Each structure stands twice: as structure tokens, then as C-alpha cells.
Amino acid sequence: MSEAKRALVIGGGIAGLITARMLADYYDEVYVIERDEFPLDPDNRQGVPQSFHPHRVQPRGALIMERYFPGYNDELIQMGAVSSHDEQFLIANRYGTLVNQEAPSSFKIASCSRALLEWVLRKRIQNIPQIRFLTSKEVTGLILSEDERAVTGVYTKERSGEKKEEQIPANMVIDASGRSSKIIRWLNKIGLTAPKPEVLKVSLGYSTRYYKIIGSIPNEWVMSDSDPEQGIRAGIFTRIEDDIVGLILFNAGGDEYPSTQPEEFQEQIKHLFAGDKIVGLMEQLEPLQGPRGYRISESIRQHFELMENWPSGLLVLGDALCGFDPIHGQGITVAAIEAETIGKCLEEQRIQPELQFERKALQRMQQAIEPAWWLSSVADMRWKGVKHGGPFELKGVTLGQKYINLFTKQAMKKADQEKDNQLFFMQFMMNALILPPSEYFKKEVLDMILDDNGSKEEMELRAELVEQDPDWFQQKLNETLPIFELEYDEHIKKLLESLQPAR
């Protein structure tokens, strides 16, 4: 009888839970090692510093999670979460306000707290026989094979009691421990040096306050976009379970973060593009506590795929691989995409094994996360003081910003004046990480948006294009913007074919 194959997941957060579920299809045993003790009920954990703040799964992530956890959205709704099927949303920005724009009905995403989402996923995982949680344990290092080419397990230490040390062997170790990952330190201890990462010096801050609904308000999601040129911060108003509303204020660049003082926080709401709308909704709300802040000095994207001596038996995903500005709501979805990508690699490895498949998996994950990293970085670099650094160039920032500005203006105008949601829908699909950016940044779309009566946005984009002959637009876009080499499975292809823009 062959020896059981075991995989270890470091970190029991949402990224770790999705990863453990994926690994259960390929390994006889899956251990999830977590520093915290898990709460008995849906509650925030000490080891997740951003857990207090609202989270929202993008449609691409929801599609992947529904395949791994069938019916999880229905379960969340049964526990008090709010269904997106009943949700209206309002978007306000410098170009105006759109009300009652409905998201595609094929997407069913429950709006809830991170604590409830994590609790529901964890309960599902606990019912899978080959998955086991090891809590209150801290990973202290990686175990190497005799030839020092493979990771064969981890060293752990208990965080309480006798603080017993232990060695846990495994055929695969995946680090999903988030921004607090020690992977660089562990690699150094086994004699490996990681390449310098990409760093976005973002100096972002956001503050969140929760309110209890005491009157009657519609099931509405309000997105008030930022305008860095005018110093206007972003705001998001969203319902979660148990008739509770969360309000986030955000800005980047390190200049006057959103306040955590109740009076100042309330005053800052008035200066949002959707300030009047949110202030009006608040007449039916009662604060549950004061605002709480969260600050991040930088977002980091590791490039382990460049390491020719990357050990077999080791992978990294989630914020341990690439951390994003949380305001864009990409983290959970990107982690789901990465876990799905590893699953595809494991399936191929099962059929046709090859050496260094882990490095190939890292390369494919980098391709998968490139759109999210580029889009969020380009958006954040509109703020004064936000800078991209490291040995890698972030291509097409200025052209991308000017293109998105004009596209957004035209999308708002068409939806408002002509009741044509085609452009609005296209932008929604790209930000949802379903539509490849290459389908958004292309000549046919550029031709559609570029005629804006000589507006400021049109002139700025034409100046960036330099070439005024439309026949050369596609070449200019190809030369200036990144090459987004994406893998989309049949689920995504069928979805893109079946969904038509609302008109």
C-alpha cells in the first residue's frame, strides 16, 4: 500500500481555506496550520488585522468559490447576509451619478462580513474528512530534503502551553499566511535568496464605521469614487448581515487619512461625491461604535517564479505572494484565482508529471494576477506620493489613466443620457476580473470613446497616444500597455459568451 500524500497549508484565513479545499482533490491528507484559535461563532480574529473592515468578493472569485463550495452563497443568505439579486447600486464620480444600475443577474454574491464568510467556509472545510486544522501553532521554518532541492515539511511551535516544537512532514507546503508571511526569512534560512520584489509605496489609509438600521432603507450599495486631483477621497456604503451597514472612507498617498474620530468622520462624509446620498441614508441609521482605521505603507508583489533554484514541494499564494490595496476588493478573488491555477497545474501534473512544476505554477499565477496588480496600481498612482518601485517597470501608467478617465466619462454619459449600458457593463466586467483588459484596451473600444467633442479628457488621451491615425492605435496600445497573458477556463468563456450588456 502506497504512503499517503500530505499537503500543508500555512494560514487558515480565506485564502488558506480555498486552498485547502482545492488540495483535497489531490492529496490524501491536508493540514491547515493556523496561529489563532478559531472562534465558535462568526467573529473577527486577532490574527486578521483588516477583518473589522468590509470585504466583497468579486464575481470572478464568487464563480470559483461556488465550484469549490457549492451553495455557500445561499448559506450566507440564510444566515442573514444580503443577496446581490435584490441590490441596487449607485455610483458617483466627477462625471455624475448613476442610480439603479443592476449588476448582471447571473452573479449571485452575498454581501456579508468577512467573519461570517470565513466561518461558513471553515465549517464546510471541517466536514471534509481528509482536512485537519492545527490551531495555535506557528510555523518556524521549512524542512529540506537531503539533496536540498525539495521542501519536505515544516517546523512548528505551539503558541501556548509548553510551546512544544514539532516537525510535520509533507509532500506539498503552500504558504497562505498573508501579509505577515515569513517566507523570505524561511528561504534565507535554507540558503535561498528571493529576487527583489515590486513595491507600490501607497501609504493608504481607510476608516470604517458600522451602523444599525433603525428605520427603513433600500438594499443599496453606494460607491463614491475618489478624485485625487481634487483631494476627494473614496467612500463605500454597503449592507452586511443582521441589518448592519458598513461605511468606509479611503485615500492614498499618506496625506490626511480618514479620521477615526466620530465627529470628524461624519464631517468627511459630506465631502464625498455621494455625500448627500449617504448623509440622507444615515437618518435611518444608528452608530454601533466609533470608526476604526487601517493603514498600509506599501503593497508588495513577489517574483519567486524567477528563482531557478526554487525548491519543489513549495508554493505561495494570496497576500504572501502579492498584496493589494484592499479598497479595490481584489484580495479574496485573486487568492481564489491562484488556488484554481494551482489546481490546474496539479491536474496536469497528475496526467503528465514534470520537474519544477512548482515554478511553472508560480509563473502561471503571475500571469493570472497581472491584471489585478496593474489595474489597482494604476488607480492608486493617481494619488500624489504613490510610487512604484523595484526592478520591474509598470508599463503604460499614464496612458492607462487617461484611457480610463475618458472611458469612465463616456460610460457615465451613455448610461445617463442614452440609457446605453454597454460601456458601463464592460468596465464592470473588467474590474470584476472576468473580462481581460486586452478586450477593454483595444482599437475598437478606443474608436468608440475617443469622440468627445474635444473635451479635456479626449485631448489628454490623444496627447498620450501621439499617433493620430486610427489605423495605428492598436499598435500604440500594444507597445505601451502590458501583455495580459490570461488563462480562462470554459466556465469564464461560456459566461462571457452568454452575458450581454444591458441596454
N, C-alpha and C positions, 0 to 999 in steps of 0.2 A: 504494500500500500504506500503510495507516494506521500511525502510530507506535506502538510497543509501549508498553503501560501498565505502569508500575512502582510497586510498593509497597515501603516501607521499614519494617522492624520494629526498634525500638531495644531491645536486650536479647535474649540468647539463652538465657535460663532457660526453665523450663517454660511460663510464660505466653507468652513470645515464640515458643516452638516451636509451641504450639497455634495461636497467631495466624497464624504463617507458613503452617501447613498450611491453615487456613481461607482465607487470602488467595490461595493457589494456585488456588482455584476461580474467582477473579475477575480475576486480573492475569497478564500475560504474564511478568513478572519480579518476583520477591520477594527483596529483600536483607535479611538479618538481620545487624545491626551489633552486635558484642559486644566489650566491653573486654578480656575474657580470651582466652587461647589455650585451646582445648578439650583436655582430656586424651585420650590414645589409648585408655585403658581406663576403665571406670566408676570415677570417683574424685571426691572433693569439689573444688570450685573455690574459689579465693581470693575471687572476687567474689560469692560467695553465703554470707554470714556465718552463716546458720542451716542450711546444708547438712549440718552434722555431726549435726543432731538428726533424729529420725524424722519422716517425713511419711506421711500417709494420705489417699488420695483418697476423698472421699465418693461414695456410689452415683450421685448426680446427675452429678458430674464424670466418673465412670467410664463412664456411658452416653454422654456427649458425646464423650469421648476414644475410645471404641470405634468410634464412627461415623467419626471423623477418622483413626484409626489401627487399622483392623480387625485383631483378633488380637494386639494389643500385650500384653494380659494373659497370653495363652498363651506369648508370647515371654519375658516376665518370669519365668514359672514354669519354663520350660525352662532359664533361666539361674540357677535356684536360689531364686527368690522363693517365698513360701509362699501357697498358694491359700486364699481365704476359704471355699471349699467344704468344706475339711477342718478349719476353725477352729471351736473352741468359745470362748465368751467368758463372763467373769464380771464382773458389775457390783456394786460395793459402795458404799453411801452410808449416810447417817444412818438410813435406814429399813430397812436389812437388806442381804442379799446374794442375788443371783440367779446361779445356776450353770447352764451348759449351755443357755443361751438361744441358739437358732440364728437367724442373720440369714436373710432370705428367699433361697431358693436361686436366684432369678433374678439376684441380684447376684453377679458374679464379679470380685473385686478382689484383685489380687496384693499381698501385704504385702512391701515391699522398701525399700531405702534410696533416698533422693532421688537419689543419684549414679547408681544403676542405672536408675531410671525416666527420668531426664533423658538418659542415654546411649542407651537404647533408642529414645526419641522422636527424638533427634537423628539417629541412624542412619537412621531412616525418612525424616526430612526430607532428608537428604543424597542419597537416592535419587530425589527429585523433581526433574526436570530444570530447572524454572524457578526453583528456590530456590537462592540462593547465600549462603554465610556470609562476612562480612567481619570477621575477628577482629583483636584487638589494636588496635581503633580506638575512639576516644572521640568522641561527638557533642558539639559545642561550641555549636551554635545552629541556628536554623531559617531557611531561605531563604524570603523573601516574594515574592509576585507584584508587578508594577508598581503595581497598584491597592491593594496591602497588605491584600487581603481573603482571600488564599489562601496556604497553605504549599505551596511547590513543591519542597521538598527539605531537605537538612540540610548543615551544615558539619561536617567531621570532622577529627581529628588523630590521627596514629599515636602509639601509646603507647611505642614503642621505636624504635631506629634513628635515622633522620634526623628523626623526628617530623613527617613531611610532612603539610601541610594540604590538604584537598580539599573540593570541592563535589559532592554527589551529588544529582542531580535525581530527583523522584518525583511521582507523581500522588496518592499517599496516604502519610502518615507516621503510624505508630502507636507510641506510647511504651509499652513494656512493660518498663521498666528497673527496676521495683521501688521499694523504699523510698528508694533513693539517687537517684531521678529528679531531674533538673534542670529539669523542665517549667515550674515557676513562674519560675525565673530566665530561661529562654528566652522565655517570654511577656513578661516585663518588658522584655527587650532589644528586642522588636519593638513596644513601646508598649502592651501589653495588661496589665490588672490583673485577677488572678483574685479571685473572692469569698473571703471568709474561710471556712476550712473548718470542719467539725465536728471536734472534738478530744476523744478519750477519754483523759484523764490516768490511764493504767492502771498505770504503774510496775510492770510484771510482770517476773517472772524465772523461768526454768526451767533445770534442770541435767540433763544426760543422761550415762549411763554405759552402755557396751556390754560384753557378756559372751559368751563362747564356751560353747556347750552341750557339756559333757563327759560327761554321763550320758544319761538318757532322760526327757524331759518331754513332756507333751501339746502339741499345736499349740493354744495357748491365748492369747487376748487378754484382759488384765485391765485394767479401768477402775475405779480407786478415786477416787470423786468427792470434791470438796472440800466443806468446811463452813466458810465464812468466819466464822460466828458463834462457832464453837469454835476457830478458828485452825488447822483441819486442811487441809493442802494436798492437791492432787490428785496422783495417780500413774498412769502408764500403762505397762504391761508388754507389749511387742509383739515378735514374731519378725520378722526380715528374712531376707535370703538367707544362704547358707553357714553355717547352724546358728548364727546370731548373734542375740542378744536385746538389745533396747534398753530401758532404763528411764528414764522422765522423771519428775522431781518439779517441781511448779509451784505458785506462788501469786502473787497480785497485791497491789497496794496499797503496795509498797515496804518492807514490814516483814519483815526476816529472810528473805532469799531462800534457796532451796535451796542447800545447801553444794556447793562443788566440791572439798572435802577428802574423801578416800575414807572415813575413819572416821566423820566426821560424816554423810556421805551415807548410809552404811549404817545409822546410828542413826536417821536421819529416816524411813527406810523403815518402821520398826517402828510409827510413829505414824499411818500411813495406815489408812483403813477396811479395806483389803485387805492390811494389813501382814503378818499371819501367813501368808496365802497366798503372797505374794511371797517372804517370807523362806524358806518351805519350798521353793519352786521354785529358789531360789538355791543350795541344796545340790548341785544338778546343774550349776552354772554356774561359770565361771572368769573374773574380770575381765580385759578386754583393755587397759584403760588407766584413768586416773583420770577422774572426772566433769568435764564441761566445761559452762560456763554460757552463757546467752544472756539479755540484758536489753533491755527496750524501755520507754522512758519514756512513750510515747503512741502511740495509733492515730489515724490521720488519714483523714478522708473528704472529698475534694474535691468541689466542686459547680460544675464547669465548665459544666454544662448551663444555668446561669443567665446566662451571658455572651451577650448579644445580638450581640456583635461577635466571637464565636468564629470563627476562620478555617476556611474549608473546606480539605479535604485534611489534617486533623489529628485524631487521636483518641488517647485514653489509656485503658489498662486495667490490671488487676492491682493490685499494691500501689502503683503510681504514682497510681492513682485512689482506691483505698480499701485501707488496710492493716488487717488483723485480728489479734486475739490468736491466735498460732499454736496454742495448746493446743486450740482448738476444731476444728482441722483443716479450715478452710474455704477457705484461700487458693487452692489449686490448683483446687478445684471452682468457686469464684467466677470465677476467670480463664477457665475453660472456658465458663462461662455467658456471660460478657461477650463472648468471642470468637464464640460461637454467635449472640449477639444482633447483633453487628456483621455477621455473615454474612447474617442475615435481612434486615437493612437494605440491604446491598449487593444482595441478590437483588431486593428491591423497587425499588431504585434502577435496576437494570438494566431492569426492566419499565416503570417509570414514574418517570423522573428528576424530582427536585425540588430547589430551592435549600435550603441549610442542612441537608442530610440528616445531616451530622455531628452537629449539635446535637440532632437528633431521636434519633440513635443514643445520644448521651450520656444523654438523658432516659430512654430505654428501658433502658439499662444501670443507671441509678439505681433504677428500679422493680425490676429483677431482683435487685439486691444488697441491697435494703432488708431482707428477712427475715434474711439472714445478719448484717448490721450490727446490727440491733435485737436479735436473739437473743444474740449474743456480748456486746454492750454491757450488756444486762440481766443476763446471768450475771456479768460482771466487776464490775458495780456492787454486787454483794453484798459485795465486799471493802471494808473501811474504807479511805478515802483515794482510792478510784477515783471520778473525777468526769467528767461530760460537760460540754463547753463549746462555745462558738461561737455563731453567730447562729441556730442551729436547735434546736428543742425535741425532746427524746427523749421521746415520749409513753408513758404507761402503764407506767412502770418498776416502781413498787411493786405495782400490780395484777398485772402480768405475773409478777413474782417470787412473789407469794403464790399465784397460779393454778398456776404450775409446781411450787411446793412441794407443794401438795395433790395435783396430778395425779401427780407422781412417787411420792408416798406410796401413793396408791390403785393405781397401776400395779404397784408392788412387791408390795403386799398381794394383789392379784388373781392375779398370776402365781405367787406363792408358795403361797397358801392355796387358791385355786380353780383353779389351772392354766389361768387365762384370760389370754392374752397380748394381748388386744385393745388395751388402753391402752398397754402396753409397745411394741407394734408401731407404734401411732400416733405416739408420741413419737420412736421411732427414725426413722420416715419424715420427720417434720418436721425433725429435726436433720440428716438426710441431704439436706435441701434439695429434697425431692421433694414432700412434702405441704405445700400452702400453709398458713401459720399461721392463715389465716381458717377453715380446716377443723378446727383444733385449739382455737382460742379462739372457741367458739360455744356458744349456749344448750344445745343437745342434749348436748354434752360436759360443760358446766358442771353440768347437771342430774344427770349420771351420777356426777360425782366429789364433789358438794357434801355428800352424806350420809355423814359420817364420825364419827357419834356425838359430835358436839360437841367434836371434837379441837381442839388449839391451831391447827393449820393451817386447819381449817374456819372457826373463829371469826375468824382474821386475814383470810381471804379475804372472809368476809361483811362484815366491817367496811369493807373496801375497796370492795365493791360498793355499800354504803349501802342501796340499794333491795333490799328483801327479797322483793318479789313476783316470782316466776319469770317472769311474763309480760313483765317489763321488763328481764330480764337481757341480752337481745341488744342492746337499745338502749344499755344501760350499757357493754357491751363495745365497741360501735361508736363511742361518744362518747370512750372513754378510750384505746383502742389505736390504733396507726397503721392506715391503709388500705393493705393489701398488694395493690397492683395488679400481678399477675404475668402473664407470658406463658408458657404451657406448650404445647409443640408436641404433635403427635399421638403421638410416642413416649412422652411422660410421661403423657398421657391414657390411652393403652392400658395402660401399666404400672399406673396407679392402679386401673383397672377390673379388671385380671387378678389383682392380688395381694390375697389375703385374709388377715386376721390369723390367725396360728397359734393354735390353741386346745388 
